[in-house]
Amino acid sequence: MAKYNTLDDYLASITKPENAKQLSDMLADIQAQYPQLELRIAWNQPMFTDHDTFIIGFSAAAKDIAVAVEAPIFEKYLDQIKALGYRATKRQFHITWGTAIDQSLLHHLIDDAIVFKRNMTTFWAPKPK
């Protein structure tokens, strides 16, 4: 069973109100910019999907917000992610609480993910052979 059923449940689990607000504001901005995307809670974290395919996901940790995208999108922007000072791990990068995300980067990630996933019928992109 899912630990969080709604975005409000997820945000309530973030112990510092200012951190919950930062994530909530980021998600609201994406919803406003991309009304065709569906915000859902899956794997106990908020994520956006397009025609039931994964576009971008977020998860809150004690020190930061992790942002995840499909591997080809992540790899395309990895140099920019690092140049902006975000800590990168496998297929995700981390934004320290209180640090604003570069909106241009966020929109490029989402725009490219939408194009990349346009004709896919699976939730995750197939792994390269």
N, C-alpha and C positions, 0 to 999 in steps of 0.2 A: 504494500500500500504506500502511496505517496506521502511523504512527510509534509509537503506543502501542496495545498489544493488551489490556492489563489495567489496572485501577486501580493495582496495585502498580508497573507500568511507569511510569505517569503520575506517581505520587508520588515515585518514585526520580529523576525528572527535575528535581524541585524541589531546588535546591542547599542550602538551609538546612533541616536536620532539623526545627526548630521550626515552620517554615512548612508543611512537608509534614504534620506532626502536626496543625496547626490545620485544614488543609483536610480531612484524613482524619477528624478528630473531627466537623467540620461535616457531612460526608457520612454518617457513621455515625449522627449524630443524626437526620438526615432519614430514613434507612433504618428507624430504630427507630420514628419517629413515623408514617411512611407506608409500611408494609410492602407495600402493593399496588403501589408504584412500582418500576420497574426501573431500577437504576443501570447505565449502559452508558458505554463510551467511544465517542464519535462525533465526527467532525471534530477528532480528537486532543484531546478534552477530556471530562471526566466530566459526565454529564447524567442527569437522571431523566426517564423517560417513563411514560406511562400508556396502555395499549392502543396502543402504537406511535406515540403522539403526544408531541411535546416538551412538557415541563412547566417545567423549570428547568435551567440549565447553569452551569458554573463553569469559569474558566480562571485559571491561575496566571501571574503576571507577576513581574518583579523586585521591584516595590514593593507589589503588592496582589493580591487575588483579585477577578476580575470575575465578577459575577452577572448572568445574562441570563434574561429571560422574554419572552413574546410582547408585542408593542407595546401592546395594550389594557390588559394587566395592569400593565406598566411605567408607562404614562401615569396610570393610576388612583392609583398610589402614589408618583408622582414628587415631590410636595410633601413627603410623609413621608420619603422617601429623602433629600432635600436637608436637611430639618429635623434629621435624625439625623447630618448632617455627612458623608455619603458623597458622593463625587464621581460625578456622573452624566454619562454620554455617551449616544449613541443606543442605546436599548433595553437598556442595562446600567448597573450601578453598580459602584463599586469600593470594596473594604474593605481598608484598609491592613493589611499583616501586623501581627499583634500586637493588633489591635483586634477586639473581639468583635462579631459581628453581632447585631443586635437580633432575638431569637428570635420575637417577636411579628410583626415585619415579615416575616421569612422564612416563617412559617407562613401569614400572610395571602396572600403571593404564591403559595405552593403551593396553598392551599385554593382561591383564586380561579382559578388556572390549571386545576386539576382540573375545576371546574365549567365554565369557559369551553370546555375541550376535550372535555367529556363525550361529545358526539355527533359529533365530528370524526373523519374517517377519514384525513386527511392528516397528515403529520408536523408541518408548519408550518401555522399558520392562514392561510387565503387572505387576500391583500391586499385591503383595501377598494377598491371600484370608484369 
